[in-house]
Amino acid sequence: MAIEIKKKEGETASSLLYRFSKKVKQSGVLLEAKRRRFKRRLPNKRKVKESALHRSAKKSEFERAKKMGTA
């Protein structure tokens, strides 16, 4: 996905740079690069299940405390 900009006749360097940066923004190259900058590793199935069990245990513990009036 290469972006190619050629200098027009009589065009200044600043206007060429402006056209280039505008083209880069429109193409979405910068957004994709920023997304790929920090890749998150997906947790394994066991870890996902353990965290779900932990959340449900904490939730039921909180509900029980709420009924008792201590939360």
mmCIF file of the N, C-alpha and C atoms, coordinates in Angstrom:
data_MODEL
# 
_entry.id   MODEL 
# 
loop_
_atom_site.group_PDB 
_atom_site.id 
_atom_site.type_symbol 
_atom_site.label_atom_id 
_atom_site.label_alt_id 
_atom_site.label_comp_id 
_atom_site.label_asym_id 
_atom_site.label_entity_id 
_atom_site.label_seq_id 
_atom_site.pdbx_PDB_ins_code 
_atom_site.Cartn_x 
_atom_site.Cartn_y 
_atom_site.Cartn_z 
_atom_site.occupancy 
_atom_site.B_iso_or_equiv 
_atom_site.pdbx_formal_charge 
_atom_site.auth_seq_id 
_atom_site.auth_comp_id 
_atom_site.auth_asym_id 
_atom_site.auth_atom_id 
_atom_site.pdbx_PDB_model_num 
ATOM 1   N N  . MET A 1 1  ? 0.846   -1.167  0.000   1.00 0.00 ? 1  MET A N  1 
ATOM 2   C CA . MET A 1 1  ? 0.000   0.000   0.000   1.00 0.00 ? 1  MET A CA 1 
ATOM 3   C C  . MET A 1 1  ? 0.901   1.242   0.000   1.00 0.00 ? 1  MET A C  1 
ATOM 4   N N  . ALA A 1 2  ? 1.629   1.435   -1.070  1.00 0.00 ? 2  ALA A N  1 
ATOM 5   C CA . ALA A 1 2  ? 2.538   2.576   -1.163  1.00 0.00 ? 2  ALA A CA 1 
ATOM 6   C C  . ALA A 1 2  ? 1.785   3.796   -1.677  1.00 0.00 ? 2  ALA A C  1 
ATOM 7   N N  . ILE A 1 3  ? 2.104   4.933   -1.085  1.00 0.00 ? 3  ILE A N  1 
ATOM 8   C CA . ILE A 1 3  ? 1.494   6.191   -1.508  1.00 0.00 ? 3  ILE A CA 1 
ATOM 9   C C  . ILE A 1 3  ? 2.532   6.938   -2.332  1.00 0.00 ? 3  ILE A C  1 
ATOM 10  N N  . GLU A 1 4  ? 2.151   7.301   -3.518  1.00 0.00 ? 4  GLU A N  1 
ATOM 11  C CA . GLU A 1 4  ? 3.089   7.957   -4.415  1.00 0.00 ? 4  GLU A CA 1 
ATOM 12  C C  . GLU A 1 4  ? 2.565   9.337   -4.785  1.00 0.00 ? 4  GLU A C  1 
ATOM 13  N N  . ILE A 1 5  ? 3.361   10.337  -4.503  1.00 0.00 ? 5  ILE A N  1 
ATOM 14  C CA . ILE A 1 5  ? 3.018   11.719  -4.825  1.00 0.00 ? 5  ILE A CA 1 
ATOM 15  C C  . ILE A 1 5  ? 4.165   12.291  -5.650  1.00 0.00 ? 5  ILE A C  1 
ATOM 16  N N  . LYS A 1 6  ? 3.837   12.866  -6.786  1.00 0.00 ? 6  LYS A N  1 
ATOM 17  C CA . LYS A 1 6  ? 4.861   13.486  -7.619  1.00 0.00 ? 6  LYS A CA 1 
ATOM 18  C C  . LYS A 1 6  ? 4.691   14.997  -7.586  1.00 0.00 ? 6  LYS A C  1 
ATOM 19  N N  . LYS A 1 7  ? 5.819   15.681  -7.590  1.00 0.00 ? 7  LYS A N  1 
ATOM 20  C CA . LYS A 1 7  ? 5.800   17.136  -7.519  1.00 0.00 ? 7  LYS A CA 1 
ATOM 21  C C  . LYS A 1 7  ? 5.279   17.714  -8.826  1.00 0.00 ? 7  LYS A C  1 
ATOM 22  N N  . LYS A 1 8  ? 4.305   18.608  -8.683  1.00 0.00 ? 8  LYS A N  1 
ATOM 23  C CA . LYS A 1 8  ? 3.751   19.268  -9.863  1.00 0.00 ? 8  LYS A CA 1 
ATOM 24  C C  . LYS A 1 8  ? 4.670   20.410  -10.276 1.00 0.00 ? 8  LYS A C  1 
ATOM 25  N N  . GLU A 1 9  ? 4.541   20.820  -11.497 1.00 0.00 ? 9  GLU A N  1 
ATOM 26  C CA . GLU A 1 9  ? 5.395   21.889  -12.007 1.00 0.00 ? 9  GLU A CA 1 
ATOM 27  C C  . GLU A 1 9  ? 5.066   23.201  -11.291 1.00 0.00 ? 9  GLU A C  1 
ATOM 28  N N  . GLY A 1 10 ? 6.098   23.839  -10.746 1.00 0.00 ? 10 GLY A N  1 
ATOM 29  C CA . GLY A 1 10 ? 5.917   25.106  -10.050 1.00 0.00 ? 10 GLY A CA 1 
ATOM 30  C C  . GLY A 1 10 ? 5.358   24.966  -8.643  1.00 0.00 ? 10 GLY A C  1 
ATOM 31  N N  . GLU A 1 11 ? 5.301   23.752  -8.104  1.00 0.00 ? 11 GLU A N  1 
ATOM 32  C CA . GLU A 1 11 ? 4.742   23.529  -6.768  1.00 0.00 ? 11 GLU A CA 1 
ATOM 33  C C  . GLU A 1 11 ? 5.832   23.702  -5.708  1.00 0.00 ? 11 GLU A C  1 
ATOM 34  N N  . THR A 1 12 ? 5.491   24.352  -4.631  1.00 0.00 ? 12 THR A N  1 
ATOM 35  C CA . THR A 1 12 ? 6.465   24.544  -3.553  1.00 0.00 ? 12 THR A CA 1 
ATOM 36  C C  . THR A 1 12 ? 6.589   23.264  -2.734  1.00 0.00 ? 12 THR A C  1 
ATOM 37  N N  . ALA A 1 13 ? 7.683   23.188  -1.972  1.00 0.00 ? 13 ALA A N  1 
ATOM 38  C CA . ALA A 1 13 ? 7.926   22.006  -1.145  1.00 0.00 ? 13 ALA A CA 1 
ATOM 39  C C  . ALA A 1 13 ? 6.872   21.879  -0.049  1.00 0.00 ? 13 ALA A C  1 
ATOM 40  N N  . SER A 1 14 ? 6.459   23.016  0.495   1.00 0.00 ? 14 SER A N  1 
ATOM 41  C CA . SER A 1 14 ? 5.472   22.962  1.582   1.00 0.00 ? 14 SER A CA 1 
ATOM 42  C C  . SER A 1 14 ? 4.111   22.472  1.073   1.00 0.00 ? 14 SER A C  1 
ATOM 43  N N  . SER A 1 15 ? 3.723   22.899  -0.134  1.00 0.00 ? 15 SER A N  1 
ATOM 44  C CA . SER A 1 15 ? 2.436   22.427  -0.654  1.00 0.00 ? 15 SER A CA 1 
ATOM 45  C C  . SER A 1 15 ? 2.513   20.950  -1.036  1.00 0.00 ? 15 SER A C  1 
ATOM 46  N N  . LEU A 1 16 ? 3.686   20.502  -1.478  1.00 0.00 ? 16 LEU A N  1 
ATOM 47  C CA . LEU A 1 16 ? 3.880   19.078  -1.774  1.00 0.00 ? 16 LEU A CA 1 
ATOM 48  C C  . LEU A 1 16 ? 3.760   18.267  -0.490  1.00 0.00 ? 16 LEU A C  1 
ATOM 49  N N  . LEU A 1 17 ? 4.392   18.759  0.566   1.00 0.00 ? 17 LEU A N  1 
ATOM 50  C CA . LEU A 1 17 ? 4.325   18.085  1.856   1.00 0.00 ? 17 LEU A CA 1 
ATOM 51  C C  . LEU A 1 17 ? 2.892   18.059  2.386   1.00 0.00 ? 17 LEU A C  1 
ATOM 52  N N  . TYR A 1 18 ? 2.166   19.145  2.200   1.00 0.00 ? 18 TYR A N  1 
ATOM 53  C CA . TYR A 1 18 ? 0.764   19.214  2.621   1.00 0.00 ? 18 TYR A CA 1 
ATOM 54  C C  . TYR A 1 18 ? -0.075  18.180  1.861   1.00 0.00 ? 18 TYR A C  1 
ATOM 55  N N  . ARG A 1 19 ? 0.127   18.104  0.554   1.00 0.00 ? 19 ARG A N  1 
ATOM 56  C CA . ARG A 1 19 ? -0.626  17.126  -0.248  1.00 0.00 ? 19 ARG A CA 1 
ATOM 57  C C  . ARG A 1 19 ? -0.310  15.702  0.177   1.00 0.00 ? 19 ARG A C  1 
ATOM 58  N N  . PHE A 1 20 ? 0.972   15.455  0.452   1.00 0.00 ? 20 PHE A N  1 
ATOM 59  C CA . PHE A 1 20 ? 1.385   14.117  0.870   1.00 0.00 ? 20 PHE A CA 1 
ATOM 60  C C  . PHE A 1 20 ? 0.746   13.741  2.203   1.00 0.00 ? 20 PHE A C  1 
ATOM 61  N N  . SER A 1 21 ? 0.835   14.635  3.183   1.00 0.00 ? 21 SER A N  1 
ATOM 62  C CA . SER A 1 21 ? 0.276   14.326  4.505   1.00 0.00 ? 21 SER A CA 1 
ATOM 63  C C  . SER A 1 21 ? -1.235  14.134  4.431   1.00 0.00 ? 21 SER A C  1 
ATOM 64  N N  . LYS A 1 22 ? -1.889  14.914  3.589   1.00 0.00 ? 22 LYS A N  1 
ATOM 65  C CA . LYS A 1 22 ? -3.338  14.775  3.407   1.00 0.00 ? 22 LYS A CA 1 
ATOM 66  C C  . LYS A 1 22 ? -3.673  13.404  2.814   1.00 0.00 ? 22 LYS A C  1 
ATOM 67  N N  . LYS A 1 23 ? -2.882  12.984  1.835   1.00 0.00 ? 23 LYS A N  1 
ATOM 68  C CA . LYS A 1 23 ? -3.099  11.685  1.190   1.00 0.00 ? 23 LYS A CA 1 
ATOM 69  C C  . LYS A 1 23 ? -2.873  10.535  2.174   1.00 0.00 ? 23 LYS A C  1 
ATOM 70  N N  . VAL A 1 24 ? -1.858  10.669  3.023   1.00 0.00 ? 24 VAL A N  1 
ATOM 71  C CA . VAL A 1 24 ? -1.561  9.640   4.022   1.00 0.00 ? 24 VAL A CA 1 
ATOM 72  C C  . VAL A 1 24 ? -2.710  9.528   5.012   1.00 0.00 ? 24 VAL A C  1 
ATOM 73  N N  . LYS A 1 25 ? -3.229  10.660  5.464   1.00 0.00 ? 25 LYS A N  1 
ATOM 74  C CA . LYS A 1 25 ? -4.349  10.648  6.418   1.00 0.00 ? 25 LYS A CA 1 
ATOM 75  C C  . LYS A 1 25 ? -5.586  9.999   5.803   1.00 0.00 ? 25 LYS A C  1 
ATOM 76  N N  . GLN A 1 26 ? -5.857  10.314  4.538   1.00 0.00 ? 26 GLN A N  1 
ATOM 77  C CA . GLN A 1 26 ? -7.042  9.767   3.872   1.00 0.00 ? 26 GLN A CA 1 
ATOM 78  C C  . GLN A 1 26 ? -6.916  8.270   3.637   1.00 0.00 ? 26 GLN A C  1 
ATOM 79  N N  . SER A 1 27 ? -5.695  7.790   3.427   1.00 0.00 ? 27 SER A N  1 
ATOM 80  C CA . SER A 1 27 ? -5.510  6.373   3.129   1.00 0.00 ? 27 SER A CA 1 
ATOM 81  C C  . SER A 1 27 ? -5.672  5.494   4.362   1.00 0.00 ? 27 SER A C  1 
ATOM 82  N N  . GLY A 1 28 ? -5.463  6.055   5.553   1.00 0.00 ? 28 GLY A N  1 
ATOM 83  C CA . GLY A 1 28 ? -5.615  5.269   6.771   1.00 0.00 ? 28 GLY A CA 1 
ATOM 84  C C  . GLY A 1 28 ? -4.364  4.519   7.172   1.00 0.00 ? 28 GLY A C  1 
ATOM 85  N N  . VAL A 1 29 ? -3.236  4.820   6.561   1.00 0.00 ? 29 VAL A N  1 
ATOM 86  C CA . VAL A 1 29 ? -1.987  4.123   6.864   1.00 0.00 ? 29 VAL A CA 1 
ATOM 87  C C  . VAL A 1 29 ? -1.551  4.402   8.303   1.00 0.00 ? 29 VAL A C  1 
ATOM 88  N N  . LEU A 1 30 ? -1.656  5.654   8.732   1.00 0.00 ? 30 LEU A N  1 
ATOM 89  C CA . LEU A 1 30 ? -1.246  6.005   10.093  1.00 0.00 ? 30 LEU A CA 1 
ATOM 90  C C  . LEU A 1 30 ? -2.118  5.326   11.150  1.00 0.00 ? 30 LEU A C  1 
ATOM 91  N N  . LEU A 1 31 ? -3.401  5.288   10.915  1.00 0.00 ? 31 LEU A N  1 
ATOM 92  C CA . LEU A 1 31 ? -4.296  4.632   11.874  1.00 0.00 ? 31 LEU A CA 1 
ATOM 93  C C  . LEU A 1 31 ? -3.964  3.155   12.016  1.00 0.00 ? 31 LEU A C  1 
ATOM 94  N N  . GLU A 1 32 ? -3.691  2.509   10.899  1.00 0.00 ? 32 GLU A N  1 
ATOM 95  C CA . GLU A 1 32 ? -3.345  1.080   10.932  1.00 0.00 ? 32 GLU A CA 1 
ATOM 96  C C  . GLU A 1 32 ? -2.023  0.872   11.664  1.00 0.00 ? 32 GLU A C  1 
ATOM 97  N N  . ALA A 1 33 ? -1.054  1.731   11.422  1.00 0.00 ? 33 ALA A N  1 
ATOM 98  C CA . ALA A 1 33 ? 0.242   1.617   12.097  1.00 0.00 ? 33 ALA A CA 1 
ATOM 99  C C  . ALA A 1 33 ? 0.081   1.809   13.599  1.00 0.00 ? 33 ALA A C  1 
ATOM 100 N N  . LYS A 1 34 ? -0.754  2.758   14.013  1.00 0.00 ? 34 LYS A N  1 
ATOM 101 C CA . LYS A 1 34 ? -0.974  2.989   15.437  1.00 0.00 ? 34 LYS A CA 1 
ATOM 102 C C  . LYS A 1 34 ? -1.689  1.804   16.081  1.00 0.00 ? 34 LYS A C  1 
ATOM 103 N N  . ARG A 1 35 ? -2.602  1.181   15.342  1.00 0.00 ? 35 ARG A N  1 
ATOM 104 C CA . ARG A 1 35 ? -3.296  0.008   15.872  1.00 0.00 ? 35 ARG A CA 1 
ATOM 105 C C  . ARG A 1 35 ? -2.338  -1.157  16.065  1.00 0.00 ? 35 ARG A C  1 
ATOM 106 N N  . ARG A 1 36 ? -1.416  -1.322  15.130  1.00 0.00 ? 36 ARG A N  1 
ATOM 107 C CA . ARG A 1 36 ? -0.495  -2.457  15.189  1.00 0.00 ? 36 ARG A CA 1 
ATOM 108 C C  . ARG A 1 36 ? 0.693   -2.209  16.105  1.00 0.00 ? 36 ARG A C  1 
ATOM 109 N N  . ARG A 1 37 ? 0.826   -1.005  16.625  1.00 0.00 ? 37 ARG A N  1 
ATOM 110 C CA . ARG A 1 37 ? 1.997   -0.670  17.419  1.00 0.00 ? 37 ARG A CA 1 
ATOM 111 C C  . ARG A 1 37 ? 2.115   -1.535  18.668  1.00 0.00 ? 37 ARG A C  1 
ATOM 112 N N  . PHE A 1 38 ? 1.028   -1.700  19.380  1.00 0.00 ? 38 PHE A N  1 
ATOM 113 C CA . PHE A 1 38 ? 1.026   -2.504  20.595  1.00 0.00 ? 38 PHE A CA 1 
ATOM 114 C C  . PHE A 1 38 ? 0.054   -3.664  20.405  1.00 0.00 ? 38 PHE A C  1 
ATOM 115 N N  . LYS A 1 39 ? 0.582   -4.824  20.098  1.00 0.00 ? 39 LYS A N  1 
ATOM 116 C CA . LYS A 1 39 ? -0.268  -5.988  19.882  1.00 0.00 ? 39 LYS A CA 1 
ATOM 117 C C  . LYS A 1 39 ? -0.549  -6.656  21.222  1.00 0.00 ? 39 LYS A C  1 
ATOM 118 N N  . ARG A 1 40 ? -1.814  -6.887  21.490  1.00 0.00 ? 40 ARG A N  1 
ATOM 119 C CA . ARG A 1 40 ? -2.207  -7.554  22.728  1.00 0.00 ? 40 ARG A CA 1 
ATOM 120 C C  . ARG A 1 40 ? -2.293  -9.046  22.489  1.00 0.00 ? 40 ARG A C  1 
ATOM 121 N N  . ARG A 1 41 ? -1.728  -9.805  23.409  1.00 0.00 ? 41 ARG A N  1 
ATOM 122 C CA . ARG A 1 41 ? -1.815  -11.255 23.305  1.00 0.00 ? 41 ARG A CA 1 
ATOM 123 C C  . ARG A 1 41 ? -3.141  -11.706 23.907  1.00 0.00 ? 41 ARG A C  1 
ATOM 124 N N  . LEU A 1 42 ? -3.797  -12.637 23.269  1.00 0.00 ? 42 LEU A N  1 
ATOM 125 C CA . LEU A 1 42 ? -5.066  -13.150 23.770  1.00 0.00 ? 42 LEU A CA 1 
ATOM 126 C C  . LEU A 1 42 ? -4.801  -14.120 24.910  1.00 0.00 ? 42 LEU A C  1 
ATOM 127 N N  . PRO A 1 43 ? -5.589  -14.047 25.994  1.00 0.00 ? 43 PRO A N  1 
ATOM 128 C CA . PRO A 1 43 ? -5.395  -14.983 27.100  1.00 0.00 ? 43 PRO A CA 1 
ATOM 129 C C  . PRO A 1 43 ? -5.870  -16.385 26.697  1.00 0.00 ? 43 PRO A C  1 
ATOM 130 N N  . ASN A 1 44 ? -5.269  -17.397 27.316  1.00 0.00 ? 44 ASN A N  1 
ATOM 131 C CA . ASN A 1 44 ? -5.677  -18.755 26.976  1.00 0.00 ? 44 ASN A CA 1 
ATOM 132 C C  . ASN A 1 44 ? -7.023  -19.086 27.616  1.00 0.00 ? 44 ASN A C  1 
ATOM 133 N N  . LYS A 1 45 ? -7.625  -20.183 27.171  1.00 0.00 ? 45 LYS A N  1 
ATOM 134 C CA . LYS A 1 45 ? -8.986  -20.534 27.602  1.00 0.00 ? 45 LYS A CA 1 
ATOM 135 C C  . LYS A 1 45 ? -9.068  -20.762 29.107  1.00 0.00 ? 45 LYS A C  1 
ATOM 136 N N  . ARG A 1 46 ? -8.039  -21.395 29.675  1.00 0.00 ? 46 ARG A N  1 
ATOM 137 C CA . ARG A 1 46 ? -8.057  -21.692 31.101  1.00 0.00 ? 46 ARG A CA 1 
ATOM 138 C C  . ARG A 1 46 ? -8.104  -20.398 31.922  1.00 0.00 ? 46 ARG A C  1 
ATOM 139 N N  . LYS A 1 47 ? -7.308  -19.430 31.502  1.00 0.00 ? 47 LYS A N  1 
ATOM 140 C CA . LYS A 1 47 ? -7.262  -18.161 32.227  1.00 0.00 ? 47 LYS A CA 1 
ATOM 141 C C  . LYS A 1 47 ? -8.591  -17.414 32.123  1.00 0.00 ? 47 LYS A C  1 
ATOM 142 N N  . VAL A 1 48 ? -9.224  -17.476 30.958  1.00 0.00 ? 48 VAL A N  1 
ATOM 143 C CA . VAL A 1 48 ? -10.515 -16.828 30.763  1.00 0.00 ? 48 VAL A CA 1 
ATOM 144 C C  . VAL A 1 48 ? -11.563 -17.458 31.671  1.00 0.00 ? 48 VAL A C  1 
ATOM 145 N N  . LYS A 1 49 ? -11.567 -18.795 31.743  1.00 0.00 ? 49 LYS A N  1 
ATOM 146 C CA . LYS A 1 49 ? -12.534 -19.498 32.586  1.00 0.00 ? 49 LYS A CA 1 
ATOM 147 C C  . LYS A 1 49 ? -12.302 -19.192 34.063  1.00 0.00 ? 49 LYS A C  1 
ATOM 148 N N  . GLU A 1 50 ? -11.028 -19.174 34.478  1.00 0.00 ? 50 GLU A N  1 
ATOM 149 C CA . GLU A 1 50 ? -10.714 -18.886 35.871  1.00 0.00 ? 50 GLU A CA 1 
ATOM 150 C C  . GLU A 1 50 ? -11.165 -17.476 36.263  1.00 0.00 ? 50 GLU A C  1 
ATOM 151 N N  . SER A 1 51 ? -10.938 -16.510 35.374  1.00 0.00 ? 51 SER A N  1 
ATOM 152 C CA . SER A 1 51 ? -11.341 -15.139 35.707  1.00 0.00 ? 51 SER A CA 1 
ATOM 153 C C  . SER A 1 51 ? -12.865 -15.017 35.749  1.00 0.00 ? 51 SER A C  1 
ATOM 154 N N  . ALA A 1 52 ? -13.560 -15.764 34.886  1.00 0.00 ? 52 ALA A N  1 
ATOM 155 C CA . ALA A 1 52 ? -15.022 -15.735 34.901  1.00 0.00 ? 52 ALA A CA 1 
ATOM 156 C C  . ALA A 1 52 ? -15.549 -16.334 36.212  1.00 0.00 ? 52 ALA A C  1 
ATOM 157 N N  . LEU A 1 53 ? -14.939 -17.433 36.651  1.00 0.00 ? 53 LEU A N  1 
ATOM 158 C CA . LEU A 1 53 ? -15.346 -18.044 37.916  1.00 0.00 ? 53 LEU A CA 1 
ATOM 159 C C  . LEU A 1 53 ? -15.072 -17.099 39.083  1.00 0.00 ? 53 LEU A C  1 
ATOM 160 N N  . HIS A 1 54 ? -13.946 -16.430 39.040  1.00 0.00 ? 54 HIS A N  1 
ATOM 161 C CA . HIS A 1 54 ? -13.587 -15.485 40.098  1.00 0.00 ? 54 HIS A CA 1 
ATOM 162 C C  . HIS A 1 54 ? -14.584 -14.330 40.143  1.00 0.00 ? 54 HIS A C  1 
ATOM 163 N N  . ARG A 1 55 ? -14.942 -13.809 38.961  1.00 0.00 ? 55 ARG A N  1 
ATOM 164 C CA . ARG A 1 55 ? -15.911 -12.717 38.908  1.00 0.00 ? 55 ARG A CA 1 
ATOM 165 C C  . ARG A 1 55 ? -17.259 -13.136 39.464  1.00 0.00 ? 55 ARG A C  1 
ATOM 166 N N  . SER A 1 56 ? -17.716 -14.334 39.078  1.00 0.00 ? 56 SER A N  1 
ATOM 167 C CA . SER A 1 56 ? -19.028 -14.784 39.562  1.00 0.00 ? 56 SER A CA 1 
ATOM 168 C C  . SER A 1 56 ? -19.005 -15.031 41.069  1.00 0.00 ? 56 SER A C  1 
ATOM 169 N N  . ALA A 1 57 ? -17.885 -15.532 41.588  1.00 0.00 ? 57 ALA A N  1 
ATOM 170 C CA . ALA A 1 57 ? -17.773 -15.758 43.033  1.00 0.00 ? 57 ALA A CA 1 
ATOM 171 C C  . ALA A 1 57 ? -17.799 -14.420 43.768  1.00 0.00 ? 57 ALA A C  1 
ATOM 172 N N  . LYS A 1 58 ? -17.068 -13.438 43.260  1.00 0.00 ? 58 LYS A N  1 
ATOM 173 C CA . LYS A 1 58 ? -17.053 -12.123 43.894  1.00 0.00 ? 58 LYS A CA 1 
ATOM 174 C C  . LYS A 1 58 ? -18.432 -11.468 43.842  1.00 0.00 ? 58 LYS A C  1 
ATOM 175 N N  . LYS A 1 59 ? -19.130 -11.667 42.712  1.00 0.00 ? 59 LYS A N  1 
ATOM 176 C CA . LYS A 1 59 ? -20.460 -11.083 42.559  1.00 0.00 ? 59 LYS A CA 1 
ATOM 177 C C  . LYS A 1 59 ? -21.430 -11.679 43.567  1.00 0.00 ? 59 LYS A C  1 
ATOM 178 N N  . SER A 1 60 ? -21.409 -13.011 43.716  1.00 0.00 ? 60 SER A N  1 
ATOM 179 C CA . SER A 1 60 ? -22.319 -13.651 44.664  1.00 0.00 ? 60 SER A CA 1 
ATOM 180 C C  . SER A 1 60 ? -21.959 -13.265 46.103  1.00 0.00 ? 60 SER A C  1 
ATOM 181 N N  . GLU A 1 61 ? -20.650 -13.106 46.378  1.00 0.00 ? 61 GLU A N  1 
ATOM 182 C CA . GLU A 1 61 ? -20.217 -12.682 47.702  1.00 0.00 ? 61 GLU A CA 1 
ATOM 183 C C  . GLU A 1 61 ? -20.722 -11.271 48.010  1.00 0.00 ? 61 GLU A C  1 
ATOM 184 N N  . PHE A 1 62 ? -20.665 -10.411 47.020  1.00 0.00 ? 62 PHE A N  1 
ATOM 185 C CA . PHE A 1 62 ? -21.150 -9.040  47.189  1.00 0.00 ? 62 PHE A CA 1 
ATOM 186 C C  . PHE A 1 62 ? -22.667 -9.020  47.397  1.00 0.00 ? 62 PHE A C  1 
ATOM 187 N N  . GLU A 1 63 ? -23.375 -9.819  46.611  1.00 0.00 ? 63 GLU A N  1 
ATOM 188 C CA . GLU A 1 63 ? -24.846 -9.887  46.764  1.00 0.00 ? 63 GLU A CA 1 
ATOM 189 C C  . GLU A 1 63 ? -25.231 -10.385 48.152  1.00 0.00 ? 63 GLU A C  1 
ATOM 190 N N  . ARG A 1 64 ? -24.488 -11.380 48.648  1.00 0.00 ? 64 ARG A N  1 
ATOM 191 C CA . ARG A 1 64 ? -24.770 -11.917 49.971  1.00 0.00 ? 64 ARG A CA 1 
ATOM 192 C C  . ARG A 1 64 ? -24.521 -10.837 51.050  1.00 0.00 ? 64 ARG A C  1 
ATOM 193 N N  . ALA A 1 65 ? -23.432 -10.094 50.880  1.00 0.00 ? 65 ALA A N  1 
ATOM 194 C CA . ALA A 1 65 ? -23.114 -9.023  51.844  1.00 0.00 ? 65 ALA A CA 1 
ATOM 195 C C  . ALA A 1 65 ? -24.160 -7.912  51.772  1.00 0.00 ? 65 ALA A C  1 
ATOM 196 N N  . LYS A 1 66 ? -24.656 -7.662  50.570  1.00 0.00 ? 66 LYS A N  1 
ATOM 197 C CA . LYS A 1 66 ? -25.669 -6.624  50.373  1.00 0.00 ? 66 LYS A CA 1 
ATOM 198 C C  . LYS A 1 66 ? -26.966 -7.014  51.106  1.00 0.00 ? 66 LYS A C  1 
ATOM 199 N N  . LYS A 1 67 ? -27.326 -8.298  51.019  1.00 0.00 ? 67 LYS A N  1 
ATOM 200 C CA . LYS A 1 67 ? -28.538 -8.767  51.707  1.00 0.00 ? 67 LYS A CA 1 
ATOM 201 C C  . LYS A 1 67 ? -28.388 -8.696  53.221  1.00 0.00 ? 67 LYS A C  1 
ATOM 202 N N  . MET A 1 68 ? -27.149 -8.938  53.685  1.00 0.00 ? 68 MET A N  1 
ATOM 203 C CA . MET A 1 68 ? -26.885 -8.901  55.128  1.00 0.00 ? 68 MET A CA 1 
ATOM 204 C C  . MET A 1 68 ? -26.761 -7.469  55.632  1.00 0.00 ? 68 MET A C  1 
ATOM 205 N N  . GLY A 1 69 ? -26.571 -6.522  54.722  1.00 0.00 ? 69 GLY A N  1 
ATOM 206 C CA . GLY A 1 69 ? -26.472 -5.132  55.103  1.00 0.00 ? 69 GLY A CA 1 
ATOM 207 C C  . GLY A 1 69 ? -25.065 -4.693  55.470  1.00 0.00 ? 69 GLY A C  1 
ATOM 208 N N  . THR A 1 70 ? -24.082 -5.475  55.079  1.00 0.00 ? 70 THR A N  1 
ATOM 209 C CA . THR A 1 70 ? -22.700 -5.118  55.405  1.00 0.00 ? 70 THR A CA 1 
ATOM 210 C C  . THR A 1 70 ? -21.973 -4.474  54.233  1.00 0.00 ? 70 THR A C  1 
ATOM 211 N N  . ALA A 1 71 ? -22.602 -4.403  53.095  1.00 0.00 ? 71 ALA A N  1 
ATOM 212 C CA . ALA A 1 71 ? -21.934 -3.809  51.920  1.00 0.00 ? 71 ALA A CA 1 
ATOM 213 C C  . ALA A 1 71 ? -22.509 -2.472  51.582  1.00 0.00 ? 71 ALA A C  1 
# 
